[in-house]
Amino acid sequence: MTDKCDIGLIGLAVMGQNLVLNMSDHGFKVAVFNRTVSKVDDFINGSAAGRTIYGAHSIEELVGMLASPRRVMLLVKAGQAVDDFIEQLIPHLDPGDIIIDGGNSNYNDTIRRTAYVESKGLLYIGTGVSGGEEGARHGPSIMPGGSPAAWPFVKPIFQAVAAKVDDGSPCCDWVGENGAGHYVKMTHNGIEYGDMQLICEAYHLMKEGLGMSNEEMHQVFAEWNEGKLDSYLIQITRDILAFKDENGEYVVDKILDTAGQKGTGKWTGISALDMGIPLTLIVEAVFARCLSALLEERKEAAQVLSGPSSTFDGDKAAFIRDLHDALYASKIMSYAQGYMLMRAAAQEYGWHLNYGGIALMWRGGCIIRSVFLGKIKEAFDKNPDLNNLLLDDYFKAEVEAAQAAWRRVIAKAVELGIPVPAMSSALAFFDGYRRGRLPQNLLQAQRDYFGAHTYERVDRPRGEFFHTDWIGSGAAAISSTYTA
Ligand code: NBP
């Protein structure tokens, strides 16, 4: 090696190795290190052989191989491993050097680490990297946040290796201060949970409701992938449904129906609950995984509990068209909710999020990539201050066009006893959001009745609180916890 390396990468598991190979494809010189040092030599002598990739056998050696300001990226297991490597790196780095965490870290950790690393005179980036192994190798979606001063030094590398959309724009841009990048990545993962659950509900209705074969459903998803639902997740569903094993049997039918999860959907739901944002669809998607995981309990319940015995006797082709619209409308709700969440988080944490830019980052490279995200980008380009996606002319018209079909699908699912928690909660959200008056006047009355929590009145300015002596006790004391 003659010149110094452009970047150092620690963590040679699936993501790290592939991202390094991607960086070297784009002409960057990369120094690499791994906790289990033998993996450095395995990589250098294996898939990295002959490339602009150089192995280090200690942190000190790695840092010594880097051009200034030094950029060191971690792609290690989220959690303590990141803190440990930060501690090991700090003594070897100089002011202005940059530590980058590209793992799936919790945004609260990234907020804390940014402050800590900056307090040592260094710069920090916490970035979401999405797209799995394939994305890391050929172009992931990259969502960086952290110390703004670090971005100009990282931008050329990140934007070169990121996925590109049709016009060549990279699916990577600056997201915002401290934990913003990891927050946006977390929201991406939450939306991914929602998209996957919606597809599973459509599959369930076709399979159990309409009695369709895998081949028939494969054809439906293939068709859907040619239109408004065109997306990576619809595409892989199409392929999964047609996939057969060495015995010529469908693999999907042999897979146990218990979902796993790594926690990012749950984090998204917790954040939504903390901030009071009705992220109903994503949270239902998390709970649907939880319910699926109660396999033994469900099997026992299936012996005891029964549902409707009705079968579908309508026009199948018409129902499949309705299902397309129900999936599409529900998906619009999910993204509307996801953007409501990010807007609330931006306010909570003082981030200046570029909502159109986020749609562009998700447009390619990542798991939720879709044609649909191009429309979201257009909506925010038209109006950067758009309060809710549902108020954009395009999405308003799309939901209006789809809603009759959406209602028919939910009604039929209820009639058949097939659970559609994400689709139906999406519709309930829509029906709540579009109403100027909800029944929570009664709820406030109940709270005031049993807890003297007070209420505001329709005929008085907001912020004035009233209490009624509902039971004639004569007590005048009121609770100080109006919002409890
Ligand atoms: P893993 O999440 O499996 O982590 C493996 C790496 O972490 C190895 O380098 C391992 O070193 C190191 N490591 C572990 Br495990 N514990 C450590 C510790 N206590 N101290 C120091 N190093 C430790 O790898 P991955 O699947 O490539 O993912 C990397 C990051 O990217 C994770 O945060 C993950 O959540 C995120 N991510 C993954 C994907 C994906 O599709 N896999 C997608 C998007 C984001 P060792 O070799 O010595 O064990």
Residues whose N, C-alpha, C, O or C-beta is under 5 A from the ligand:
A	BS01	NBP	G11 L12 A13 V14 M15 G16 N34 R35 T36 L75 V76 K77 A78 A81 G102 G103 N104 V129 S130 G132 E133
